[in-house]
Structure formats: structure tokens, C-alpha cells
């Protein structure tokens, strides 16, 4: 039953750059929120501030109403899982898990019971006597998760925990972590630069850029209704075509489509899966550059007349050949001017 | 062509091995032979009579036993003091930012950058005024200076190579800064620091110039005694027996160091 509130937090390391800039976020009880952004977006710095490893330049953080802004990490009710797992290599698995409990003066048989319990939870029953170096990457990360969970933290912090694992393992672990998180109903803040991870695990996604929030929404909304061109380009694949609108017509290098907004510059956003192509012999709007067959679908790279590259997903890639002329028919579009959505259809 | 090149490379290796053997191993063999020679007169290549006569004679001397005791106490005291002073300092150098950090760090090199004897004479002048000449603690102080470089630089590298995330993870589960140092940082840096401690112990055990200049004749370490034997005694065997005796601690140290070196952490301590 824990709620994390972050209020107007800023972090300045040196010079004028704000690593985190006036950031606010409420994480509800039992919710898993993903901080998603490119490297340097301030997501890790923010997580480290919640964990107590960085001190905010300004702002306040509370857990269940209690101000933790200046509480040292060892006194915070948070548990962090690090990217590099950061297991203590001079201890075996059991000692890694028992360390925090010992510091809390838990009785030895109770320590044993809780360590066994958490090893069971992460699927590493009987691994207590193993040394850290004897474990695989996935097992090490499971132990790191167990080390945090065994202390029953109010807030679980995950700092790109799967970044060093291979794709297959990453997918399996994120399902496991999501299961455990939902079973324990533990409030979780998760940092990642992988959109797949964010989309598949999060209750809500915070897209960050330059220390600021670009959008906070449910994963499906972030994907379907990105609020800014940055979010549109960062989540999934998105064709962003910069052109101009005049008399309700958007045009860019021979391609034009109705867009009922005022005259001026605009960015047209179309997902590859929402763009239909037709092969034509004359009056083409673009030219096929390359066709890639992924089996389940195909991806057509094409060029507008001024060499702007865009992508379209097609169900029958064998219908297209490099060099062919095509016309474009988007089924769903969004348009941005500056950082704001001006149209969605 | 290839075989030619290979043959030439082999010859270089063989010549180097032979030269190294002549320069390093031969004197050791000669000294070792002298220690067990009862009679060895020119022009014989091997001693006329082997035996332990000079061992009995050397070990029967009270000053030999006194100096063995002095050397061990000195080396242990210096190493312990050095660890107590240098390890916290090394941690500070490795983990904290403070004004003059780099200058201070390189200042430990200064003691080794100039001819040592000149420095020692200058220090001896100061010690004379402080009545430290000829005292145990005077020798401790002078030998302490010699250990600073190893005992700061190697542990600094050791502390720096400890993953900060491991320390943070320990903070995260509830350990205070001191507990983190004791339970995480020190064990992680342990093997490399052990190597530094070993080096400083052996270095102190064999240190001669400082011990001689500050300590003699009241405080006589084993190497100082050996030098005086060699200088003052017409019998070579006394010096030879003491030399062989002096190999013992370095042999033990080497055996121990091998374990540390094999684990790779020793090289890591040097930034390798």
C-alpha cells in the first residue's frame, strides 16, 4: 500500500544543463510506471534520486506522505535493481540475500525462511550455496531482484535491469518480473530505453526527453496518440514528414493530402502499418527503394520525389519491386505543429 | 626466410636467458654454496668441504638473534602503521574529490624520484634534533616513508576498481557508509591490498640505507648486520649464511603472492 509522489524535482550536475527539469509524477499503489527515453533524457538520474543515490537540486519526494527527499538510501523504504546486477561477488547467493536482513537484526531461522521464500519466487530454488560467478546472466539478475524483494520494499526501482541480457532472455524475464510485481502488488518505477519493455510491462509510461516529461499515458495511448513528434518518433516506427499546409492541403515534394488545419508548416505522422500503397505507372508520389520480406509481413522503403525516406508495412511484399512508382493512401494520420498535435484522423 | 627469422629470434631468447642466468642465478648459487661450505679455497671450483659449521657459529651469536627479532618487529610495526595510515588515505584518494588531490597523490612519488640517500641524510639531520637517531621509532618513521608509495598507489587502484554499484546496492539494503566499506569495499579490494601489504612488509624487511643511517649502531636489522659482517669479517661464510637466512621471508612472501597474482587482482591493482 505505497504511493510515491515526485514533486517539481530538478537536478543540476554542473553548468547550465538540467539533467532533470522540474519533473513531477505520482505513482499509485501497486502501479508499474516505466520511465522511457533515450540516453541522457534524465530517466536514470530521476530513478537514482528516488533511490537516494543523487540529491535533487530542488523539489520534494514523498512515499506514503513521508518526505524522503533528504533521507540517505539505507534508510529509504526503496529497493533498487541495478543494470549491472551489482551482486557482491565475494558472497554466495544466500549471503547476498541475507545481508540486508542481517543488518535488520532478523533472527537466523527467519532469515533462512525468507531467503528460501524469495528464491522460490524468482525460480532459483536451491541456488543459495552457489557463487555469483557460477550463475548465468539471467540468474544473476533474478538474484538481484530477489535481493531487493526479500526486504519487502515499499517502492521497487528497476534501472534497465535487462539491458545486458540477450533478446530471448529479456522477453522471458520481463514477463516474470511483471508477474511477480502483480502478485506482490508492489509499487514499481522502471527505467528503460527499450520501448518494447515499456509497452509490454507498464501500467503507465512516462516518455522523457532532456529531463522533462513529454507524455504520461497508458502504453496503448502513448502508441496510438503520441502527444508530440518526439514521442511519435520514439515509440514504435513512425513516418514523420515535414511539409507545409495551404488551403487545407498538406504537401511535400509531389505528395499531397487534405489536412483541415490553418496554413503554415506541419509535420505529418503516419505509422507504416497505416499506410497503403498502390503501384502506378504514372503520376507517382514516390518510388520503391527496397522491399524486405519478414515472413509475416513485408516492409517497403520508399522515397518521395525529394528523396525523403518513408516506410510502409504491406501484407504482400511480392507485389512490390525496387524502382516501381507508387501512390500513398494513409488510413490514420496525425499532424503536429511545433510540439503540439493539431490534427488527428 | 621465415625459418631464418625464427632462428634469429630463438638466438636472442637464448642469449637473454643465458645473460639473465649469469647475472641473477649465478650469484645466488655462489652465495648459497658459500653458506654451506666449511672449506672453499682457490682454485677449487667446488668447496673442499661441505657442512653446517658456519650455520652453528652464526646462529650461536646473540646479535644475529637480536637483529632477527628487531627486523621482524620493525617490519610488522611499519607495515601495520602504514596500513593504518595509508588505507584510509588511499580510499580518500580513490573516492573523494578534494582540493590538491592530484598534487598530493603524485607527491608520494617524490620520495622515490630523487636520490634516496640525499633525502635520508636530510631526514637524519632533523631526527638528530628530535633525538630519534638510534631509536626504534626513528627507524620505524624512516621506513614508513619508503612504504607510502606502494601502500597508497596500489590500494587506490584497488578501491577504484571496486564497482560503485555494489556499494550502492549495499546502501540500498540498509548498510551505512562504514558498514559498506567493511563488508563490501574492503573484501572486494582485499587480494590487491594484501599484495600491497606484502610488498611493504618485504620491502621494509630488506630496507638497509634508512635503517643503517638512523638506527645503527643501537638498532641493527638483519640486513644491516649482514653488511657489517661482510665489511668487517674476513670470513665470507657469515655474510653468506645471513643472506640465505634473509631469503626465507621473501620466499614465503613470493609463495603467498603467487596465489594473489594468479587470481589476476594483483595486476588489476596496477591498473592492468
Interface residues (C-beta under 8 A of the other chain):
Chain A: X51 X52 X53 X72 X73 X74 X75 X78 X79 X80 X82 X83 X84 X86 X87 X88 X89 X90 X99 X100 X103 X104 X144 X147 X148 X151
Chain B: X163 X165 X166 X168 X169 X170 X171 X172 X173 X174 X175 X176 X179 X183 X184 X187 X188 X190
